């Protein structure tokens, strides 16, 4: 079972006020504008309420990542999701301290916060990001430059930061629902988690009959293959171990787990 990860890096809005930007000169008017950023978030939550999806909670790490990119947009002039030498969205957010399994971004330039929100709502891709039921956090930055506003909104689905012991406890609870006893010593399962393959066996211990390794951001359910094995009733004991995730897709947050069945 693979972690569900996705990014939406949509093209920037059409040159909403391109002529205005060109005419206003190149000097920066001010730095971050928190009141305008708060307005964009409030308008987004109003739209989400009307659409029947959950509110976006403020995420300071996402806001820091958004501000870093927004300042770069204001310096560059033409807006984009990534400039030369700049990390991609997932790396920027992770470096700022955000933890997530889904991340999306909207960028824009416009005369006011409410105009930027309306332009996003009129653009199918940006609207999909803003109203996505798959995200629950947002960080917004707005910078004034060249007589207009540059805006970045980074949306994510947040992932808790859990210790190995907390991960093991959550997975063990799911395993126990099937009536299988979870062993108290996680060391063998942790070793199995860190390995890519093989059926580990403790000296003098029982022979494992099935092992499942996976990583995911969602610890509310077991992989279907593991659930199917548990449903057979053939197993009496299990060992659960967690280890550092093997991330190969950007900087997303995931947990790696191994369950050994006896």
C-alpha positions in Angstrom: 0.0 0.0 0.0 1.5 3.3 -1.1 1.0 6.6 0.6 -1.5 8.8 -1.2 0.3 11.8 -2.4 -0.6 14.4 -4.9 0.3 17.9 -5.8 -1.6 20.5 -7.9 0.8 23.0 -9.4 -1.6 24.8 -11.6 -0.5 27.5 -14.1 -0.7 31.0 -12.7 -3.7 33.2 -13.5 -3.7 34.9 -16.8 -2.0 38.2 -16.7 -4.7 39.7 -14.6 -3.2 43.1 -14.4 -0.1 42.7 -16.6 -0.4 46.1 -18.2 -0.9 47.7 -14.8 2.1 46.0 -13.4 4.3 47.1 -16.3 3.1 50.7 -15.9 3.6 51.0 -12.2 7.4 50.8 -12.2 9.7 48.3 -10.4 9.9 49.5 -6.8 8.5 47.4 -4.0 5.7 49.1 -2.0 5.8 47.1 1.2 6.4 43.7 2.7 4.0 41.1 3.9 0.4 42.2 4.3 -1.2 40.0 7.0 -4.6 41.7 6.9 -5.0 40.9 3.2 -3.8 37.4 3.8 -6.4 36.9 6.5 -9.0 38.3 4.2 -8.1 35.8 1.5 -8.4 32.9 4.0 -11.7 34.2 5.3 -13.2 34.5 1.8 -11.9 30.9 1.1 -13.7 29.6 4.2 -16.9 31.4 3.2 -16.7 29.7 -0.2 -16.0 26.3 1.3 -18.9 26.6 3.7 -21.2 27.3 0.8 -19.7 24.3 -1.0 -20.2 22.1 2.1 -16.6 21.3 2.7 -14.6 21.8 5.9 -12.9 25.0 7.1 -9.2 25.6 6.4 -7.2 26.1 9.6 -4.3 28.5 9.5 -0.9 26.8 9.3 2.0 29.0 10.2 4.6 26.8 8.5 2.6 27.0 5.2 2.3 30.7 5.6 6.1 31.0 6.0 6.6 29.0 2.9 4.0 31.0 1.0 5.7 34.3 2.1 9.1 33.1 0.9 7.7 32.4 -2.5 5.6 35.5 -2.6 8.6 37.7 -2.0 10.3 36.0 -4.8 7.3 36.6 -7.1 7.3 40.2 -6.2 11.1 40.5 -6.9 10.7 38.6 -10.2 7.6 40.4 -11.6 6.1 37.7 -13.7 4.4 35.2 -11.4 5.2 31.5 -11.4 5.1 28.5 -9.1 8.8 28.0 -9.2 11.8 30.1 -10.2 15.4 29.1 -11.1 17.3 27.8 -8.1 14.1 27.6 -5.9 12.9 24.3 -4.3 9.6 23.0 -5.5 6.4 23.5 -3.5 6.6 20.4 -1.3 10.3 21.0 -0.5 9.6 24.7 0.4 6.7 23.7 2.7 8.7 20.9 4.4 11.7 23.2 4.9 9.4 25.7 6.7 8.2 22.9 9.0 4.9 21.8 7.5 3.9 18.1 7.6 1.5 17.0 4.9 0.2 14.2 2.7 -1.4 16.5 0.1 -0.2 19.9 -1.0 -1.6 22.4 -3.5 -0.9 26.0 -4.4 -2.6 29.0 -5.9 -0.7 32.1 -7.0 -1.9 35.4 -8.4 -1.3 39.1 -8.9 -4.2 41.6 -8.6 -5.4 44.9 -7.3 -7.0 43.7 -4.1 -7.5 40.6 -1.9 -11.2 40.2 -2.9 -10.4 40.5 -6.6 -7.7 37.8 -6.3 -10.2 35.5 -4.5 -12.8 36.1 -7.2 -10.3 35.4 -10.0 -9.4 32.1 -8.3 -13.1 31.2 -8.0 -13.6 31.9 -11.7 -10.6 29.7 -12.7 -11.5 26.0 -12.7 -8.1 24.7 -11.5 -7.7 27.3 -8.8 -11.3 26.9 -7.7 -10.7 23.1 -7.4 -7.6 23.8 -5.1 -9.5 26.3 -3.0 -12.6 24.1 -2.5 -10.8 20.7 -2.3 -12.2 18.4 0.4 -8.7 16.8 0.5 -7.1 19.8 2.2 -7.6 21.1 5.8 -4.8 23.7 6.3 -3.8 26.9 4.5 -1.1 29.5 4.7 -1.4 32.7 2.7 1.0 35.5 2.0 0.3 38.8 0.2 3.0 41.3 -0.8 2.5 44.7 -2.3 4.9 45.7 -5.1 4.7 47.7 -8.4 1.3 49.1 -7.3 -0.4 45.7 -7.1 -0.7 42.7 -4.8 1.1 39.4 -5.2 -0.5 36.5 -3.4 0.3 32.9 -2.7 -2.0 30.4 -0.9 -0.6 27.0 0.0 -3.2 24.4 0.9 -2.4 21.0 2.6 -3.8 18.0 4.4 -1.9 18.0 7.6 -0.2 14.9 9.1 0.4 14.4 12.8 3.9 14.0 14.0 4.0 10.7 15.9 6.8 8.8 17.6 7.5 5.1 16.6 5.8 4.1 19.8 2.7 6.1 19.0 2.6 4.7 15.4 2.9 1.2 16.8 0.1 1.7 19.3 -2.3 2.9 16.7 -1.6 0.1 14.3 -1.7 -2.5 17.2 -5.2 -1.2 18.1 -6.3 -1.9 14.5 -4.8 -5.4 14.6 -6.4 -6.3 17.9 -9.9 -5.7 16.4 -9.4 -9.0 14.6 -8.9 -10.9 17.9 -5.1 -11.3 17.3 -2.8 -10.7 20.3 -0.1 -8.1 19.7 3.2 -9.0 21.3 4.8 -6.4 23.7 8.3 -6.5 22.2 8.5 -4.5 18.9 12.2 -5.1 18.2 11.8 -7.8 15.6 9.1 -6.0 13.8 11.1 -2.8 13.8 14.0 -4.7 12.2 11.6 -6.1 9.6 10.3 -2.6 9.0 13.8 -1.3 8.2 14.5 -4.1 5.8 13.1 -4.1 2.2 12.4 -7.9 2.2 12.8 -11.1 4.0 11.0 -13.0 6.8 12.7 -12.3 10.1 12.8 -14.8 12.9 13.9 -14.5 16.5 16.3 -17.1 17.8 14.1 -19.8 19.4 10.9 -17.9 18.5 8.0 -19.0 16.4 8.2 -18.9 12.6 6.4 -15.9 11.1 3.7 -16.9 8.7 3.1 -13.5 7.0 4.7 -10.1 7.0 3.4 -6.8 5.7 5.5 -3.7 5.2 4.0 -0.4 4.0 4.1 3.3 4.5 1.2 5.8 4.5 0.1 9.1 6.1 -3.2 7.5 7.1 -3.1 5.3 10.3 -6.9 4.9 10.5 -7.0 1.6 8.5 -4.8 -1.3 7.7 -3.7 -2.2 4.2 -6.3 -4.4 2.5 -3.9 -7.4 2.1 -3.2 -7.3 5.8 -6.9 -7.0 6.7 -7.7 -9.9 4.5 -5.1 -12.1 6.2 -6.3 -11.2 9.6 -9.9 -11.9 8.6 -9.1 -15.6 7.9 -8.7 -16.4 11.6 -5.5 -18.3 11.0 -3.3 -16.1 13.1 -3.1 -15.9 16.9 -0.3 -13.3 17.5 1.3 -10.3 15.8 4.2 -8.0 16.2 4.1 -4.4 15.1 7.1 -2.2 14.4 7.7 1.3 13.0 10.8 2.8 11.4 11.7 5.9 9.4 9.8 6.2 6.1 11.5 5.7 2.8 10.4 8.9 1.0 11.0 9.1 -2.7 8.2 11.5 -3.7 9.2 15.0 -2.6 9.0 16.0 1.1 5.7 14.5 2.1 5.1 13.1 5.5 4.5 9.3 5.9 4.9 6.5 8.4 6.5 3.2 7.7 5.2 0.1 9.5 5.7 -3.7 9.5 3.3 -6.2 11.0 4.4 -9.8 11.4 1.7 -12.5 11.9 2.2 -15.8 13.7 
